[in-house]
Amino acid sequence: MSAANSAPGSLRVVGLGPGLAEWITPEASKILAEATDLVGYAPYVERCPQRAGQVRHGSDNRVELDRARAALRLAQEGRHVAVVSGGDPGVFAMAAAVFEAIDHGEPAWREIDVAVSPGISAMQAAAARLGAPLGHDFCAISLSDNLKPWALVEKRLIAAAQGDFVMAFYNPASRTRRDQIRAAFALLRQHKAERTPVMFAKSIGRADERLIVTTLADAEPGLADMATLVIIGSSETKVIVRGAGEPFVYTPRSAGRAP
């Protein structure tokens, strides 16, 4: 079917949240149910409920732009496409890839009905499990240097440390990137106090979920992998030790003044 003769299609970029089905929004569930085609990283597509007649286009990691272009071509043909991402699609995920493909792609793609459906991000889910470590100013930094030079990552780490932000680290390590997380911790240890709280939140919302609360001095960077969200506290971040259960971690809403 040619684009000229097809009915108008649509493209929705959908966030599935970090893991639990209960964390998928009603809007996202409705989009998934009505889509003619699902496009995404294969493990994320597999998380979506099966529906008769729906075509599923799973692909490998690191092909985000190719995946976005394929989804736009399907929408141009009149299909109703859902591009799925884990977490929130606008945070280091597929929404940016879709708009980059539109920006540099065929002029007709700019006229496609495109919208983003938000999801619970990994840092929101991890923070909720821990307490409220993002209760004051924070930033999110990807430690992957696949799409940017490591020198830029270092520059941003130093700026965030000097600004005393709480930091959420995405993509801290992978099978082929084991040195970057250690370099990041070595850099932070030059700029932040040893007692700074550090949190490793692994596989949040999944069966193998694990939380580790420690300090910058004692943290073992090798604990992190691609399923881990790392949070580095600010100088104001507090740990509430409990008699039983995991500690609570929070960052007060005020800073630089007595409570």
One Martini backbone bead per residue (centre of mass of N, CA, C, O) as a GRO file, in nm:
protein
  259
    1MET     BB    1   0.096   0.036   0.024
    2SER     BB    2   0.063   0.355  -0.023
    3ALA     BB    3   0.077   0.657   0.129
    4ALA     BB    4  -0.139   0.803  -0.054
    5ASN     BB    5  -0.368   0.549   0.003
    6SER     BB    6  -0.363   0.575   0.298
    7ALA     BB    7  -0.440   0.587   0.604
    8PRO     BB    8  -0.392   0.738   0.880
    9GLY     BB    9  -0.142   0.729   1.098
   10SER     BB   10   0.053   0.628   1.395
   11LEU     BB   11   0.267   0.739   1.681
   12ARG     BB   12   0.372   0.578   1.987
   13VAL     BB   13   0.552   0.651   2.280
   14VAL     BB   14   0.619   0.397   2.529
   15GLY     BB   15   0.604   0.346   2.876
   16LEU     BB   16   0.669   0.051   3.095
   17GLY     BB   17   0.863   0.076   3.293
   18PRO     BB   18   1.075  -0.125   3.494
   19GLY     BB   19   0.850  -0.400   3.547
   20LEU     BB   20   0.582  -0.370   3.661
   21ALA     BB   21   0.262  -0.389   3.555
   22GLU     BB   22   0.148  -0.168   3.761
   23TRP     BB   23   0.347   0.062   3.615
   24ILE     BB   24   0.148   0.079   3.392
   25THR     BB   25  -0.033   0.286   3.232
   26PRO     BB   26  -0.343   0.328   3.108
   27GLU     BB   27  -0.254   0.466   2.848
   28ALA     BB   28  -0.050   0.252   2.760
   29SER     BB   29  -0.246   0.013   2.751
   30LYS     BB   30  -0.429   0.131   2.530
   31ILE     BB   31  -0.216   0.155   2.311
   32LEU     BB   32  -0.133  -0.145   2.303
   33ALA     BB   33  -0.423  -0.252   2.230
   34GLU     BB   34  -0.452  -0.062   1.950
   35ALA     BB   35  -0.214  -0.160   1.810
   36THR     BB   36  -0.077  -0.298   1.515
   37ASP     BB   37   0.221  -0.217   1.621
   38LEU     BB   38   0.528  -0.335   1.764
   39VAL     BB   39   0.819  -0.147   1.874
   40GLY     BB   40   1.142  -0.290   1.984
   41TYR     BB   41   1.307  -0.411   2.216
   42ALA     BB   42   1.260  -0.734   2.263
   43PRO     BB   43   1.218  -0.745   2.581
   44TYR     BB   44   0.991  -0.526   2.570
   45VAL     BB   45   0.793  -0.665   2.382
   46GLU     BB   46   0.757  -0.919   2.570
   47ARG     BB   47   0.602  -0.748   2.800
   48CYS     BB   48   0.369  -0.748   2.615
   49PRO     BB   49   0.068  -0.817   2.540
   50GLN     BB   50  -0.104  -1.029   2.365
   51ARG     BB   51  -0.249  -0.977   2.024
   52ALA     BB   52  -0.457  -1.026   1.791
   53GLY     BB   53  -0.301  -0.910   1.486
   54GLN     BB   54  -0.042  -0.823   1.605
   55VAL     BB   55   0.264  -0.673   1.527
   56ARG     BB   56   0.602  -0.776   1.602
   57HIS     BB   57   0.915  -0.566   1.638
   58GLY     BB   58   1.195  -0.700   1.722
   59SER     BB   59   1.516  -0.586   1.853
   60ASP     BB   60   1.815  -0.482   1.903
   61ASN     BB   61   2.051  -0.328   2.038
   62ARG     BB   62   2.174  -0.023   1.910
   63VAL     BB   63   1.900   0.052   1.697
   64GLU     BB   64   1.725   0.311   1.735
   65LEU     BB   65   1.711   0.458   1.459
   66ASP     BB   66   1.615   0.219   1.290
   67ARG     BB   67   1.358   0.176   1.458
   68ALA     BB   68   1.233   0.455   1.410
   69ARG     BB   69   1.217   0.442   1.101
   70ALA     BB   70   1.039   0.190   1.084
   71ALA     BB   71   0.799   0.314   1.239
   72LEU     BB   72   0.747   0.553   1.043
   73ARG     BB   73   0.683   0.379   0.797
   74LEU     BB   74   0.438   0.241   0.914
   75ALA     BB   75   0.274   0.500   0.967
   76GLN     BB   76   0.280   0.596   0.668
   77GLU     BB   77   0.100   0.328   0.588
   78GLY     BB   78  -0.135   0.335   0.839
   79ARG     BB   79  -0.027   0.259   1.101
   80HIS     BB   80  -0.045   0.167   1.456
   81VAL     BB   81   0.221   0.270   1.652
   82ALA     BB   82   0.425   0.114   1.910
   83VAL     BB   83   0.688   0.245   2.095
   84VAL     BB   84   0.896   0.075   2.317
   85SER     BB   85   0.989   0.138   2.664
   86GLY     BB   86   1.161   0.158   2.926
   87GLY     BB   87   1.023   0.334   3.144
   88ASP     BB   88   1.094   0.637   3.015
   89PRO     BB   89   1.107   0.751   2.681
   90GLY     BB   90   1.258   1.044   2.763
   91VAL     BB   91   1.491   0.864   2.917
   92PHE     BB   92   1.727   0.738   2.746
   93ALA     BB   93   1.536   0.687   2.479
   94MET     BB   94   1.304   0.664   2.209
   95ALA     BB   95   1.203   0.953   2.170
   96ALA     BB   96   1.464   1.085   2.065
   97ALA     BB   97   1.494   0.896   1.819
   98VAL     BB   98   1.236   0.975   1.673
   99PHE     BB   99   1.300   1.285   1.648
  100GLU     BB  100   1.564   1.249   1.498
  101ALA     BB  101   1.444   1.105   1.253
  102ILE     BB  102   1.259   1.338   1.173
  103ASP     BB  103   1.472   1.566   1.145
  104HIS     BB  104   1.653   1.367   0.924
  105GLY     BB  105   1.419   1.294   0.740
  106GLU     BB  106   1.141   1.277   0.596
  107PRO     BB  107   0.917   1.524   0.547
  108ALA     BB  108   0.653   1.347   0.599
  109TRP     BB  109   0.712   1.279   0.906
  110ARG     BB  110   0.610   1.561   1.023
  111GLU     BB  111   0.289   1.467   0.971
  112ILE     BB  112   0.280   1.269   1.181
  113ASP     BB  113   0.116   1.112   1.440
  114VAL     BB  114   0.285   1.216   1.735
  115ALA     BB  115   0.342   1.061   2.064
  116VAL     BB  116   0.393   1.069   2.422
  117SER     BB  117   0.406   0.815   2.678
  118PRO     BB  118   0.449   0.802   2.994
  119GLY     BB  119   0.675   0.680   3.252
  120ILE     BB  120   0.831   0.511   3.486
  121SER     BB  121   1.126   0.565   3.604
  122ALA     BB  122   1.404   0.432   3.737
  123MET     BB  123   1.456   0.664   3.945
  124GLN     BB  124   1.173   0.662   4.069
  125ALA     BB  125   1.164   0.367   4.161
  126ALA     BB  126   1.418   0.370   4.334
  127ALA     BB  127   1.338   0.603   4.522
  128ALA     BB  128   1.085   0.465   4.639
  129ARG     BB  129   1.235   0.225   4.770
  130LEU     BB  130   1.429   0.417   4.953
  131GLY     BB  131   1.229   0.691   4.956
  132ALA     BB  132   1.386   1.034   4.909
  133PRO     BB  133   1.662   1.115   4.734
  134LEU     BB  134   1.493   1.331   4.529
  135GLY     BB  135   1.392   1.582   4.724
  136HIS     BB  136   1.597   1.743   4.561
  137ASP     BB  137   1.827   1.837   4.375
  138PHE     BB  138   1.881   1.683   4.046
  139CYS     BB  139   2.048   1.437   3.832
  140ALA     BB  140   2.105   1.287   3.505
  141ILE     BB  141   2.350   1.029   3.411
  142SER     BB  142   2.521   0.887   3.153
  143LEU     BB  143   2.795   0.643   3.138
  144SER     BB  144   2.782   0.631   2.846
  145ASP     BB  145   3.028   0.636   2.554
  146ASN     BB  146   2.881   0.574   2.273
  147LEU     BB  147   2.752   0.898   2.225
  148LYS     BB  148   3.000   1.006   2.401
  149PRO     BB  149   3.251   1.145   2.549
  150TRP     BB  150   3.419   1.100   2.843
  151ALA     BB  151   3.493   1.398   2.893
  152LEU     BB  152   3.194   1.485   2.926
  153VAL     BB  153   3.127   1.316   3.169
  154GLU     BB  154   3.337   1.440   3.357
  155LYS     BB  155   3.235   1.731   3.344
  156ARG     BB  156   2.951   1.663   3.467
  157LEU     BB  157   3.041   1.537   3.731
  158ILE     BB  158   3.187   1.783   3.843
  159ALA     BB  159   2.949   1.981   3.830
  160ALA     BB  160   2.759   1.814   4.014
  161ALA     BB  161   2.947   1.807   4.259
  162GLN     BB  162   2.980   2.119   4.292
  163GLY     BB  163   2.651   2.152   4.308
  164ASP     BB  164   2.528   1.927   4.496
  165PHE     BB  165   2.399   1.692   4.355
  166VAL     BB  166   2.197   1.458   4.294
  167MET     BB  167   2.270   1.133   4.140
  168ALA     BB  168   2.174   0.961   3.839
  169PHE     BB  169   2.278   0.648   3.706
  170TYR     BB  170   2.300   0.551   3.388
  171ASN     BB  171   2.458   0.311   3.237
  172PRO     BB  172   2.713   0.207   3.424
  173ALA     BB  173   2.721  -0.093   3.289
  174SER     BB  174   2.876  -0.361   3.100
  175ARG     BB  175   3.033  -0.604   2.936
  176THR     BB  176   3.218  -0.362   2.780
  177ARG     BB  177   3.167  -0.157   3.045
  178ARG     BB  178   3.386  -0.147   3.337
  179ASP     BB  179   3.554   0.136   3.380
  180GLN     BB  180   3.364   0.386   3.410
  181ILE     BB  181   3.253   0.350   3.700
  182ARG     BB  182   3.533   0.369   3.834
  183ALA     BB  183   3.604   0.650   3.726
  184ALA     BB  184   3.366   0.797   3.856
  185PHE     BB  185   3.435   0.732   4.152
  186ALA     BB  186   3.719   0.851   4.154
  187LEU     BB  187   3.623   1.139   4.094
  188LEU     BB  188   3.420   1.179   4.332
  189ARG     BB  189   3.641   1.133   4.561
  190GLN     BB  190   3.763   1.428   4.496
  191HIS     BB  191   3.462   1.600   4.556
  192LYS     BB  192   3.355   1.411   4.791
  193ALA     BB  193   3.247   1.277   5.061
  194GLU     BB  194   3.280   0.971   5.212
  195ARG     BB  195   2.974   0.979   5.348
  196THR     BB  196   2.828   0.961   5.100
  197PRO     BB  197   2.554   0.842   4.975
  198VAL     BB  198   2.503   0.511   4.827
  199MET     BB  199   2.304   0.361   4.556
  200PHE     BB  200   2.189   0.031   4.466
  201ALA     BB  201   1.951  -0.044   4.198
  202LYS     BB  202   1.833  -0.365   4.124
  203SER     BB  203   1.580  -0.472   3.945
  204ILE     BB  204   1.329  -0.302   3.960
  205GLY     BB  205   1.033  -0.495   3.980
  206ARG     BB  206   1.179  -0.769   4.020
  207ALA     BB  207   1.276  -1.072   4.139
  208ASP     BB  208   1.598  -0.951   4.164
  209GLU     BB  209   1.578  -0.743   4.364
  210ARG     BB  210   1.821  -0.481   4.477
  211LEU     BB  211   1.952  -0.317   4.775
  212ILE     BB  212   2.217  -0.068   4.827
  213VAL     BB  213   2.356   0.091   5.121
  214THR     BB  214   2.615   0.337   5.125
  215THR     BB  215   2.934   0.469   5.064
  216LEU     BB  216   3.178   0.618   4.892
  217ALA     BB  217   3.408   0.469   5.039
  218ASP     BB  218   3.257   0.161   5.021
  219ALA     BB  219   3.196   0.140   4.738
  220GLU     BB  220   3.127  -0.100   4.470
  221PRO     BB  221   3.123  -0.059   4.135
  222GLY     BB  222   3.096  -0.369   4.040
  223LEU     BB  223   2.781  -0.395   4.108
  224ALA     BB  224   2.726  -0.275   3.840
  225ASP     BB  225   2.476  -0.266   3.581
  226MET     BB  226   2.223  -0.241   3.341
  227ALA     BB  227   2.012  -0.302   3.598
  228THR     BB  228   2.138  -0.039   3.730
  229LEU     BB  229   2.075   0.216   3.970
  230VAL     BB  230   2.259   0.503   4.056
  231ILE     BB  231   2.293   0.681   4.371
  232ILE     BB  232   2.409   1.007   4.459
  233GLY     BB  233   2.446   1.198   4.708
  234SER     BB  234   2.439   1.462   4.899
  235SER     BB  235   2.528   1.652   5.175
  236GLU     BB  236   2.205   1.619   5.274
  237THR     BB  237   2.183   1.327   5.276
  238LYS     BB  238   1.989   1.073   5.442
  239VAL     BB  239   2.012   0.805   5.691
  240ILE     BB  240   1.774   0.569   5.817
  241VAL     BB  241   1.804   0.367   6.072
  242ARG     BB  242   1.684   0.036   6.129
  243GLY     BB  243   1.600  -0.244   6.304
  244ALA     BB  244   1.423  -0.318   6.047
  245GLY     BB  245   1.516  -0.327   5.752
  246GLU     BB  246   1.559  -0.097   5.538
  247PRO     BB  247   1.675   0.191   5.486
  248PHE     BB  248   1.625   0.526   5.482
  249VAL     BB  249   1.627   0.769   5.209
  250TYR     BB  250   1.695   1.129   5.217
  251THR     BB  251   1.626   1.462   5.085
  252PRO     BB  252   1.589   1.754   5.179
  253ARG     BB  253   1.402   2.034   5.080
  254SER     BB  254   1.629   2.171   5.215
  255ALA     BB  255   1.921   2.398   5.183
  256GLY     BB  256   2.171   2.552   5.369
  257ARG     BB  257   1.993   2.482   5.632
  258ALA     BB  258   1.818   2.454   5.896
  259PRO     BB  259   1.534   2.260   5.989
   0.00000   0.00000   0.00000
